[in-house]
Amino acid sequence: MWGWLRRTPREIDPTVWQHCCTRAPWLHGLDDARRERLRALSARFLHEKTISPVGELQLAPADGVLLAALCCLPLLELGEIGLRGWSQLIVYPDAFRVQRSHVDAAGVLHEWDDELIGESWDSGPLILSWADIQADIADPHAGYCVAVHEMAHKIDALDGAIDGTPPLPRDWQREWAADFQRAYDAFCDEVDRGRDTLIDPYAAEAPEEFFAVVTEYHFSAPAVLAEAMPTVAAHLRRFYGEPPRMSGTDQRPVPTGGR
């Protein structure tokens, strides 16, 4: 019994939680039952994960609650299983650089630096830019939420393959894979032809990025997603539940072409 008690997360103070929901419109737009479910998931997140600010970034306890809530937003239907397999959230003050390398078919090593606002390591930490989290919150209808994007990668990895298909019952998995592949191929064709798209062109990078980007749109610009890709939007409503009801209307984001 004492072991079970030690594993029980400390409840998030209602006043702190209310302030957190006021800060982020996606959270405020949930109904009471789902917002309370999110509070329990966020408490579990804070109990299990270490939040590590980098450099001179200082995060108040309320900031930690906000980060936990944003990361748990895609887990409202999936539940605590979405927190398995990793233990640390690293938060940079701003975009951060990582060194990449690739050996091409001729055996030549290529090295370069990428500037990122978020990253999800397989069986490792989740990494976010605090400045970009604030920018997402300031423009909640724009189709972007870096915390949700990176958590989509964590969800995708739960079945052992990062391929744009999360763990699903077999029949639904086949239907999902076929519908997403069809939508992804059509979207890549539009991007390759240089046409303007309602969805950020970064979604054409790979099937797993397609899944992560449309997940962002489900929560922050669902009407845009439903217009651009109605079949994909229907799958995401079934998987994540209905998107938050926020004041205002979905704005059509200007594609940036990268993350």
MOGIHU-V171370 format. One record per residue. N is the residue number from 1. RES is the residue in one small letter. OMEGA is omega in radians with two decimals (999 if undefined). Layout:
# MOGIHU-V171370
n->(N;N)
res->(RES;RES)
omega->(OMEGA;OMEGA)
This chain:
# MOGIHU-V171370
n->(1;2;3;4;5;6;7;8;9;10;11;12;13;14;15;16;17;18;19;20;21;22;23;24;25;26;27;28;29;30;31;32;33;34;35;36;37;38;39;40;41;42;43;44;45;46;47;48;49;50;51;52;53;54;55;56;57;58;59;60;61;62;63;64;65;66;67;68;69;70;71;72;73;74;75;76;77;78;79;80;81;82;83;84;85;86;87;88;89;90;91;92;93;94;95;96;97;98;99;100;101;102;103;104;105;106;107;108;109;110;111;112;113;114;115;116;117;118;119;120;121;122;123;124;125;126;127;128;129;130;131;132;133;134;135;136;137;138;139;140;141;142;143;144;145;146;147;148;149;150;151;152;153;154;155;156;157;158;159;160;161;162;163;164;165;166;167;168;169;170;171;172;173;174;175;176;177;178;179;180;181;182;183;184;185;186;187;188;189;190;191;192;193;194;195;196;197;198;199;200;201;202;203;204;205;206;207;208;209;210;211;212;213;214;215;216;217;218;219;220;221;222;223;224;225;226;227;228;229;230;231;232;233;234;235;236;237;238;239;240;241;242;243;244;245;246;247;248;249;250;251;252;253;254;255;256;257;258;259)
res->(m;w;g;w;l;r;r;t;p;r;e;i;d;p;t;v;w;q;h;c;c;t;r;a;p;w;l;h;g;l;d;d;a;r;r;e;r;l;r;a;l;s;a;r;f;l;h;e;k;t;i;s;p;v;g;e;l;q;l;a;p;a;d;g;v;l;l;a;a;l;c;c;l;p;l;l;e;l;g;e;i;g;l;r;g;w;s;q;l;i;v;y;p;d;a;f;r;v;q;r;s;h;v;d;a;a;g;v;l;h;e;w;d;d;e;l;i;g;e;s;w;d;s;g;p;l;i;l;s;w;a;d;i;q;a;d;i;a;d;p;h;a;g;y;c;v;a;v;h;e;m;a;h;k;i;d;a;l;d;g;a;i;d;g;t;p;p;l;p;r;d;w;q;r;e;w;a;a;d;f;q;r;a;y;d;a;f;c;d;e;v;d;r;g;r;d;t;l;i;d;p;y;a;a;e;a;p;e;e;f;f;a;v;v;t;e;y;h;f;s;a;p;a;v;l;a;e;a;m;p;t;v;a;a;h;l;r;r;f;y;g;e;p;p;r;m;s;g;t;d;q;r;p;v;p;t;g;g;r)
omega->(-3.14;3.07;3.12;-3.14;3.13;-3.11;-3.11;-3.13;3.04;-3.12;3.10;-3.12;-3.09;3.14;3.10;-3.13;3.12;3.11;3.11;-3.13;3.09;-3.12;-3.04;-3.09;3.12;-3.14;3.13;-3.10;3.08;3.04;-3.00;-3.08;-3.12;3.10;3.10;3.06;3.11;3.11;3.12;3.10;3.14;3.07;3.09;3.09;-3.12;3.12;-3.00;-3.01;2.99;3.08;-3.01;3.04;-3.07;3.06;-3.07;3.13;3.07;-3.13;3.06;3.09;3.12;3.08;3.08;3.09;3.11;3.12;3.13;-3.11;3.13;3.13;-3.11;-3.11;3.12;-3.08;-3.05;3.11;-3.11;3.11;-3.00;3.13;-3.13;3.12;-3.06;2.92;3.12;-2.98;-3.02;2.96;3.12;-3.07;3.06;3.09;-3.05;3.06;-3.05;-3.11;3.04;3.13;3.13;3.03;-3.14;3.05;-3.08;-3.06;3.13;3.13;-3.14;3.13;3.08;3.12;3.14;3.09;3.02;2.98;-3.02;3.01;3.11;3.11;3.11;-3.13;3.08;-3.12;3.13;-3.05;2.93;-3.03;-3.08;3.01;-3.13;3.14;-3.12;3.00;3.12;3.12;3.10;-3.13;-3.12;-3.13;-2.91;-3.13;-2.94;3.12;-3.07;2.97;-2.98;3.13;3.10;3.13;-3.09;3.06;3.07;3.08;3.10;3.11;3.13;-3.06;-3.03;-3.13;3.07;3.14;3.10;-2.98;-3.14;3.12;3.14;3.09;-3.08;2.95;-2.95;-3.10;3.12;3.13;3.14;3.13;3.12;-3.08;-3.13;-3.11;-3.14;3.12;3.12;-3.14;3.14;-3.14;3.14;3.14;3.11;3.11;3.11;-3.14;-3.13;3.13;3.12;-3.11;3.05;3.14;3.08;-3.11;3.13;-3.14;3.10;3.13;3.13;-3.08;-3.08;3.13;-3.14;3.07;3.06;3.12;-3.11;-3.12;-3.13;3.03;3.06;-3.12;3.11;-3.09;-3.01;3.08;-3.03;3.13;3.08;3.13;-3.13;3.10;-3.06;-3.02;-3.04;-3.12;3.08;3.14;-3.14;3.09;-3.10;3.05;3.12;-3.07;-3.06;-2.97;-3.13;3.12;3.12;3.06;-3.09;3.06;-3.10;-3.12;3.09;3.07;3.10;-3.08;3.02;-3.09;-3.12;3.08;3.13;-3.12;999)
